[in-house]
Amino acid sequence: LPGVIKLKEAFIGKYEESPLFYACAPGRVNLIGEHIDYCGYAVLPMAIEQNILAAVSVNNSQTIQLANTNPKYKDFSVSASELTIDRENPQWHYYFLCGVKGVQDQLSLSSLPGIRCLVDGTIPASSGLSSSSALVCCAGLVTMESNQKAISKILLAETCAKCERYIGTEGGGMDQSISFLAEEGTAKLIEFNPLRATDVKLPDGAVFVIANSCVEMNKAASSHFNIRVVECRIATKILAKTRGLEWSGLQKLGVLQIELGLSLDKMLDVVEKVFHPEPYSREEICKLLEITTEQLCNNILSANTQHVTHFKLYQRARHVYSEAARVLQFKAVCDSSPDGAVLQLGNLMNQSHASCRDLYECSCLELDQLVDICLQAGAVGSRLTGAGWGGCTVSMVPIERIDSFLRTVKEKYYMPDARRAALVKHSLFVTRPGGGAAIFTEE
């Protein structure tokens, strides 16, 4: 793997010993299926070459010593018996500790050995390419290996998805799943409950290009993300109640669909019938569910959404059900690879971006500009990828247009702005489906 030799030298320079082993976990780009994994729906990501790489030595000090090759991220040391994660202050080392704690709990490890760990990363931070989840996955692998245990990739993925909640992000598990289950040369349809991954062969004749808007977004530090999770939860409960279901245990729009036994199209009809497009106040929600404000706050809202007064239920539910359908259409086109497959897939990506922008409202001005520039530059499809509110776009570009595409996007989005121009080398790149997380030694 690139970067190992340099990392080994830095490790020896810092700790005056050689690493015992290395762990790496890739970032990912989601091709389609945004903000629906936590609603129980399948998504369609692929791993990218950019990854988090850690060099590790093990000792019996029972101290976890963490350092990062990037001086921006400070060294951190903690007793293995006193792991605490500060949700109010999402620092890089707390993501690492999420992975440690998750695997420790999963394996019921009463004590942990000491480790020294130097972390290096090539995934740009807060870019929507899952740098934080890759760090959690890498830490999970490090913990498994340093305790000389073996867990299946599926269980590791599920464990690492759950443990990111220690830092307050209520994600759905896509990022950790693709980090562990990715295979080189193929995208994956990732389905949940139970977790499984199916190969999706992408069409010949087009490549995927990632372009970073250079607007950073940190999921754990902002409440946008968790507000969406809660809006989907409330929508689920109201829809369930109007259809006469026992609603208090239902949390996810996807589970509701299964309970009702309806198609995605029919679910969209139900959404149209039940919800009005205007935002719902707390009072209206409490009245519809026949609950008190206190019950709403304690049982439905999460810790960091207690301040929210209005909820856009119609828009969020419409996005989720239509986006879930687009994922299945995308896979069907890839599987049958008809003539014009590239255009059909591009079209689905464009519909996805419009839904993220207008219904889910998780885009931003710069992302919308960048998507427009990518389409003008020759992409057949372009959309935000990851949580949004900043971060990256992914565009599908016919191979014969790739050089002029890269040139135009660079010229129109990056060069007019000094800050972006300085970042362009790591912000605009062609990507191919990469392999999954791994442990290795120098042999």
Salt bridges, closest charged atoms under 4 A:
GLU17 OE2 - ARG116 NH1 3.19
GLU34 OE1 - ARG383 NH2 2.69
ASP75 OD2 - LYS14 NZ 2.69
ASP105 OD2 - LYS101 NZ 3.99
GLU170 OE1 - ARG233 NH2 3.04
ASP175 OD1 - ARG28 NE 2.88
ASP175 OD2 - LYS219 NZ 3.94
GLU183 OE2 - LYS188 NZ 2.49
GLU191 OE2 - ARG196 NH2 3.38
ASP199 OD1 - LYS188 NZ 2.56
ASP204 OD1 - LYS201 NZ 3.32
GLU231 OE1 - ARG228 NH1 3.53
GLU231 OE1 - ARG316 NE 2.72
GLU272 OE2 - ARG318 NH1 3.85
GLU278 OE1 - HIS276 ND1 3.38
GLU284 OE2 - HIS276 NE2 2.89
GLU290 OE2 - LYS241 NZ 2.58
GLU323 OE1 - ARG326 NE 2.85
GLU323 OE2 - ARG383 NH2 3.85
ASP335 OD2 - LYS331 NZ 2.62
ASP358 OD1 - ARG357 NE 2.78
GLU361 OE1 - LYS312 NZ 2.95
GLU361 OE1 - ARG316 NH1 3.03
ASP368 OD1 - HIS353 NE2 2.95
GLU442 OE1 - LYS8 NZ 3.01
